[in-house]
């Protein structure tokens, strides 16, 4: 049965490769990106693939809360269901001091906060057997609250590892809150050092076969083996479900992080009279899923 699947950050790298695989299997794929030119190129490359899947494109800037909310509104306004969300968009190497308009490190916001906000907004659009696949990483480090709110500076590695653990932590918390009766929330490390632009720019190496990551994301989205895996962490480096960083197994720490995210998002949310179109004035920041997943 054909599924409707959203992939964020899907104009190149792992996101685009996964979109290609799913379209080729006959699924309807909603491709998100920030650059109109890249979205057009992705659309052209995906249309007409064997398998007959349909493609829709959505432009939004996930470095700003306003852009995240704009994407959620666009998806809510479309006709049809939303079976699977793959939160793939992510960044690693950025110029020192890269922050959004709220003063939050862009890697922390895009990798951890934006998918949290987007997922919360999209859950009402999903069936009980839907799935949210969050791209985590083998790189996970304890989350510093001051880093979340932008009070301290982090280097690329710190920001990436903290944001990926934060994403894994809120995935576990949200899965526990929803339970087995709603969409599954699954954190996935699709594989270390895959052949993406992010890996090439960060480490100067070509990377491992990207199909390794594509295959596990397709399985996570569609296979029955993931149908009751909500709240679990799949580590493709280890070939199966595994334990994440210990902080993601600590319910109290996960809850405190979620409380911090909720409080911060409530503070950042624009008043209705000031709401407007998503910001598209910053550098292009699409990601491919991560340096180590």
N, C-alpha and C positions, 0 to 999 in steps of 0.2 A: 504494500500500500504506500502510495506517495505521501511524503511528509513535507511540511513547510518549515524551513530551517533558516534562521538568521545567523550570519557569521559577521562579527565585527572585525574591522581591520582586515578586510578580505580583498584588497586591491592588488596585493602581491604576496610573495612568500608562502608560508604555511596556510594562511587564510584562503588565498586564491587557489592553491593546489587542492585544498579540501573542498572548496566550492566546486572545482572542476570534477572531482570524483563523485560528489553527490548529484550534481546535474547529470552526469553520465549514467547515474543509476535511476534517473527519472524523477528526482525530487525537485520541488520548487525551492530555490535558494534565494534568500534576501541578502544581498551583498551590501555591506556598509563600508564607506570610506569617507575621507575628508576632502580629497581633491577631485574636482569635477572631471579633470582630464584622466586621472587614473580610474575613476569609476567608469568612464566611457570606454577606456581601453579594456577593462575587466569585462564589461558587458559584451563587447565585441568578441572577446576570446571565449566567452562561455556560451553564447548563443549558437545554436545549431550543432552542438555536440551530440554524438550518438547517445541515445538513451532518452532524449526528448524532454528532459527537465526544463522547467521555466526559470527565468531569472528576473528579479526586480532589484533595483539599486536605490540606496538611501544615502544621502549626503548629510553628515553631521560632524561637528567638532567635539570630540570626547575629552578635550583638555579643559573644558569649561562646563560647569553645571548646567548652564542655559542650553548648551548643545546637547547634553545627555537628555535633558527633559524634552527638547525639540524632537530628538529621534524617537523617544518613547511615544510622543504625541502622534508623529507620522505613522508609526506602526499600529497604534490604536485606531487610527482613522481608516486604515486599509480594510478592505473586505477580506474575509477568510480567516482561517485559524493560524496559530503559531505553535508548532509542535515542539521545536527544539531551538534553544538559544546557545550558541557557541561564543562565549566571551573570549575572543582571541586577540583583540587589539592590545598592544603593549609596546613599551619603549624601554631602551636600556641606556645607550650613550647619548647624552645631551650636553650642550655647553653648560659650564658651571653657573649655578644660580638660576637655571630655567624654572620659572614658576608661572602659574596661571594668574588671572586677574585677582584671585582671592589670596595670593601669596603662598599657595601650596605647591610643593615640588611636583613638576609635571609627571615624573615617573610614578610617584605615589598616587597622584590623582588618577591618571589614565589606567594604571595597572590594578589598582585596588578599589578606589572610591567610585569611579565611573561605572564599573560593572556592578557594584553593589546597588547603586542608585537605579541603573537600568533594569537589573533583574527584578528589583522590588516593583518597579512600574509595570513590567511585562507579565508578571505572574498571573494577574487576572485574565490575561488573554490566552493562557495556556490550559490544555486539558489536564486532568488528573494524572494521566500517564505521560505527560510531557517531561522534558529533561532540560536542565541548564548545565552546560559543560563549561567549567571555568579553567582556563589554561594557567596552571600553576608552574612550578619549576622545582628542579632538584636543589636550586639555590634558595634557601630559606633561612632567615635570621630574625631574632626577636624584634618585634615592632616597638619602636620608641614613640610614645604618645606625642612628644614634641615634634617628631618628624611628620606625624600624620597632620598636625595642624599647621605645620610650616614654621615652627619656632627655631629649628636648627637646620643646618645644611648637611647634606649627605653626599658622598661621592656616588658614582654610577653603580658600583657593586653593592654598596649598602642600601641605596634606595631600591634597587631591583629586588634584592633578597628580602628586604623587609616588606615590600609591597606584595610580593608573591606569597609570603607566609600570611600576611594580612588577608589576602584573598582566600587562601585555604582555610583560615580561621572563620571568616564570616560564612564561607560555604558550609562548614560543619554546623555552625550555629543555626543558619537558616534552614538547613535540612532537618535539624532537630525540632525547630519550631513548626515546620510544615508537617513532618511525619510521613508515614507511608501512604497517606491518603491524597497526596498532592504531587505536583511535579518534583522529580528528583533533582537534587543539587549535587553535582559530582565534580571534584577538583582533579585535574589530570595533568601530570607532567608528560608531554607527548614525546620526550626524548631529548637528550642533551646534545647541544652543539649541532643542531640541524642546519642544513644548507640554506640559510636565509641571509638577507641583506644585513640583518641585525648582528648575526654572528660574524659575518665578514668584516663589518665596520668595527666591531668591538674587539675582535681578536686577530684579524688579518688572516683567517683560515677559511677554506671553502666550506667546511662543515660536512656532517654526515648526511646520508641519503634522506631527503625530505619525505619520501614515501613512508618511512618509519612512523613519522608523526601523523601523516594523512590517514594511514590505516587505523591507528588507534582512535583518532577523532571520529572517523566514520563508525567504528565499532561502538564508541561511547554514545554516539547519537542514536544508533539504530539497533544494536544487538540486544537480545534478550538477557545476556549475561550482565548487562548494566541496568536492567529494569528495576532491580531492588537494591541498587548500590548507593542510594541517596545517603549523603553524609560521609562517604568513603573517599579515599585518595588513591588514585591509580598512578603508579610510577612505571612508566614505560621502560625506563632504564633497567628496572628489575623484572619486567615482564608480567606484572600483575598488580593487584591491590596490595598496598603496603602502608606502613605507618608514616605519616608526615612528621615534621618537627613536633616535639613534645608539646609546644604551646598550642598547637591545633587540636590536641587531645584534652586540653584543660578547659572544661566548660566555663569556669569562672573567668578565665582570661579572654576567651572568645566573647563572652557576654559583655565584658568591660570594653573590648574593642568596638563591638557593635553599638554600645551606648555612646561611645565617643564619636563614631561615624554619624549616628543619628543626630546628636547634638550639633555637630559641625554642619551637617547638611541643612538642619533647620535654621541655623544662623545664616547660611549662604543663600537659602532659597529666596528668589526675588519676589517682591510683592506683586500681585496680579496686575496692577496698573503699570508696572515697569517691565512686564514680560514682553519679549520680542523674539525675532528670529535668532537662530543660533549664530554664534560668532565664527567667522571664517577668515579672520585677519592674521592668524598666527602661522608659523611654519608648518608644513605638512608633517603629521606625526603618526601616520599609520604604522602598525607593527605587524610582526609575523608570528607572534606567539612566544618568543622568549629565547634568550641566549642558551639557557639550559632547560628549555621546555616552555 
